[in-house]
């Protein structure tokens, strides 16, 4: 969903902010951890090493991004494939019933409501009160992300909302343009340097990294050497790094 704002604002240090969703405004990695633990219990009950399974699952899940992207089937598939690989290593035939139970346990990640990060409503409300224009740019399965946006209750804070399969400099520039500000007057806030901040810097924005839990695919680069990069202990600290 996109809401275009046609009027351009006069030049100022920061006029608009583009926010990531998952693990920036609401927490999802805790949901994946819980679902992974549930799947791991099924693996252990089947007589396999839970630690070995989890190490394999995390590796396979990163590898599966190339083929499956951020679809809802990637994580359950990775969990089942890790079990099946353990079976092959022990020259055992995978049990289809166990594979199904593992997939079912992994899918619970999409049934749980993602909790909001600390003080997110107050933070967004304060930014709007300062005259900031806000956008939400999140990637992933469209149905899942749309549901998370609705469940968050944060929709009304944003003038532009967009769900994409992947973030890029061109996508970010388009969002900023729809927001009605220039890239030199915009900031991107996210928890992933790779997916959120590097594309935003390439688009010409300032960036603020929120130190939050991320999965293996998104890790690395938190010491990005760029004078437009700022690190935030929490989202609530955003006001302190916005130049006036």
Protein Blocks (a to p, Z undefined) as FASTA:
>chain_A
ZZddfbdcdddfblbdcddfehplpcfklmmmmmmmmmmmmmmmnopafklmmmmmmmmm
mmmmmmnomafklmmmmmmmmmmmmmmmnopacdfklmmmmmmmmmmmmmpccdddehkl
mmmmmmmmnopacddddedjfklmmmmmmmnopmmmpmbdcddfbdcfklmmmmmmmnop
afklcccddfbfklmmmmmmmnopacddddddddfklggjklcccfkbccdfbfklmmmm
mcZZ
